[in-house]
């Protein structure tokens, strides 16, 4: 599994559980989709696959979904939709 190399940043400030953050940031459209993505191992935090919905996030953590070009950075104020190459 590979996490995206080209990403778009978006501001998302929500409670620190990965499950809630996936929904609130728009990386998952529903709780069911967030759960499915986690079970499939399609979610990365700081470029490492994560399956636990209870994983705590810390300011600056980069959350991405395999197959998507979007990422959300937890607890930071970045310009919305800024493209970058890692």
N, C-alpha and C positions, 0 to 999 in steps of 0.2 A: 504494500500500500504506500502510495506517495501523496504527500500533502502538496498543495499548490505552490509553485515557485513565483508566479505573478499574482499579486494580491491587490485587493482594493480595501482601504481602511474605512471603517465607519465608527462613529462614536456610539458607545452603548454602555450606560452605567446602570447596573442592576445588582440585586443580591448576589453573593459570591458562590452560589452553587452552579456547577457546569450545566446541569439540566435546565435550570431557569434562565441562565444566560443564553443558551442556544435558542430558546424561544424569544426572549426579549430583544436579542440582537438581530433577529430575522434570519439567522443561519438555519433554523428549523421553523417551519410554518405552524407546527402544533406540538403538543406534548407527545403525541404518538409518533410523529416524525423524529423528534429528538430522541426518544427511546430507541427507535429502530436504528438510527444512525449510530448511537452508542453501542448497541448490541452487535452491529455489523463491524465495529472497529473503524468506522469512517471518520471519527472525530480526533483531531490532534490538538494538543495544548503544547505550545512552544515546540512544535514540529515533532512531537512524540505521540503515538496513538494512545488514546485513553478510552476505557470502556465504563468507568464508574460514573454514574450520574451525580454522585455526591461529592465528587472531587471539588475541593475548595480552590477558588481562583484568587490570585493576588494581583495587585496593580502591575500592569505591564504584560501580563500573560497574553499570548497571542493564540486565539482559538480559531481553527479552520476546519472545514469539512472537505474530505477527499472528493474530487470531481467538481468542486466549486472554486471560483476565483475570488470569492469574498472571504475576508477574515474579519474578526472583531477583536479589538484590543481592550481587555478588561480594565476598567478604572482609570482610563486616560482620556484626555481631551485631544483627539487628533482631528485634522480636517476631514470632513466626510468625503468618501469616495476618492481617496488619493491613491493613484496607482503607483506601484513600486516594483522593482525587480530585486529578488533576494539573491 
